[in-house]
C-alpha cells in the first residue's frame, strides 16, 4: 500500500515541528512506518543558500526566495517518492502551501506558485495550525529571521493559509490551544483517514 504525506502548515511558532514530531511518534507507537521531513531542508546545497538568505547574508527578491524553497523540495523529491512507494507515512513540517502563503503575502501569484510545484507528491492531508501573528511574536522574541520580524507580513501569510485551507478541505486547528489537545485532534483525524485506506 503506498504511503501518505501529511503536511503541517502555519505561521512560525504555531507548533508545526512539535505536532509533526508527536504525530510521527504516535504513528510509530501504533505500528505504522512513519518518518518526519522538514522544509526547508538546510542539509542540501539549496537549503544552505536559503539559510544564508534568511540570516541576511544574501539579498534575494520574493520570487527568487520562493523558487529556492520550491527547488529545495524538488531536491528531496526522489527520496519522498521512494519513501511513499515503500509505504511510509511522511509527516512534513512545512510543504508546498508555505511557498504559496509566503509568496502570495509578498505579492506573488498563487496560481504560479502552485503550478511550479505540481510535479511534487501531493499531500493527502494538510493540517493548518492557526495562530495570530502576535502569538508568534510572543512565543519567540529573540533570534527571529527576516520573515518572523515582519508582523504585517505574517498577517497576510495567515490570510493566505486560511484561504488555501478553505479551498483545499484542510484540517484547521486552533494553534493557541493546549499542545496535548491539538495532538489528540490531529491523531484522531489521521487515524480515521488511515482506517479508510
C-alpha positions, 0 to 999 in steps of 0.5 A: 500500500503506498504511503501518505504525506501529511503536511503541517502548515502555519505561521512560525511558532504555531507548533508545526515541528512539535505536532509533526514530531508527536504525530510521527511518534504516535504513528510509530507507537501504533505500528505504522512506518512513519518518518518526519521531513522538514522544509526547508531542508538546510542539509542540501546545497539549496537549503544552505543558500536559503539559510544564508538568505534568511540570516541576511547574508544574501539579498534575494527578491520574493520570487527568487526566495520562493523558487529556492524553497520550491527547488529545495523540495524538488531536491528531496523529491526522489527520496519522498517518492521512494519513501511513499512507494515503500509505504511510509507515512511522511509527516512534513513540517512545512510543504508546498502551501508555505511557498504559496502563503509566503509568496502570495503575502509578498505579492506573488501569484498563487496560481504560479506558485502552485503550478511550479510545484505540481510535479511534487507528491501531493499531500493527502492531508494538510493540517493548518495550525492557526495562530495570530501573528502576535502569538508568534511574536510572543512565543519567540522574541529573540533570534527571529529571521527576516520573515518572523520580524515582519508582523504585517507580513505574517498577517497576510501569510495567515490570510493566505493559509486560511484561504488555501485551507478553505479551498483545499478541505484542510484540517484547521486547528486552533494553534493557541490551544493546549499542545496535548489537545491539538495532538489528540485532534490531529491523531484522531483525524489521521487515524480515521483517514488511515482506517479508510485506506 
